[in-house]
Amino acid sequence: NTARAPMLRRKVAWRIMPLVILLYLVAYLDRANVGFAKLRMARDLHFSDEVFGLGIGIFFLGYLTLEIPGALLVERWSARKWFARILITWGLISACTAFVRTPMQFYVVRLLLGVAEAGFFPGIIVYFTHWFPMRERALAMSGLVVAIPFSLAIGAPLSALLLDVHWRGLSGWQWLFIFEGLPAVVMGVITLFAMTDRPRHAKWLSQDERDYLEGVLAREAEAKEAVRKVKVIEALRLPNVWLLALGIVATNTGGYSLTFWLPTMLKRLS
């Protein structure tokens, strides 16, 4: 079994990673497309930069509400069903952004989009613990993060093309939200059939492969339990937890500012 481990790792990676990367690519595209839509949406609806800034920020309030519960559902229920629910609801809500007319409607849709998408990224992290031993998990995460630049690279020219579409009385920015929201709905349906929750459910693995992988992951879980169980309140007292949180806040603030406002900055400078 040990000799076959590298082959098994490759087999699992090629089965799990392409779908997960594709899902995250679609997620980031629907999260960031408002930056491109703003170029025409602001003119048609007379929205100021302040309205867009608040709407962009409200997304993360909704996102925060279900992050931890969403991750727990992946652990205790079903990653496949939970991700399918997330994809279908966020795709529909993203498409509904095409029909907002007032700042309040924009705020509500962005809040609901955050709620709908919450739990996806932390859920993916939990999902990786069901498939990848500790040594391979960081590599899997790095592969997932690669989806972000690919999403922006694909989304920018696609969004530019959609902004010039005028059909059935709808403006280009409206078609942008519709066309970029629908793939999430389609991927949600595909996820129900293509994703496997845990190795013991994988018909594409042999019984020996399932037993070996489940055994490795079970031993890792037992080793962690044997060290010490830390309660949430104890974790919040650890300085390193707050340093890591501060680091991710700084990284995301800079990254999302660039993602959401770069189209506007380029337009004003060019």
Protein Blocks (a to p, Z undefined) as FASTA:
>chain_A
ZZmmmmmmmmmmmmmmmmmmmmmmmmmmmmmmmmmmmmmmmmmnopafklmmmmmmmmmm
mmmmmmmmmmmmmmmmcmklmmmmmmmmmmmmmmmmmmgcbfklmmmmmmmmmmmmgokl
mmmmmmmmmmmcfklmmmmmmmmmmmmmmmmmmmmmmmmmmmmpcgehiafklmmmmmmm
mmmmmmmmmmmmmpcfblklmmkbcfklmmmmmmmmmmmmmmmmmmoccdfklmmmpmkl
mmmmmmmmmmmmmmmmmmmmmmmmmmmmZZ
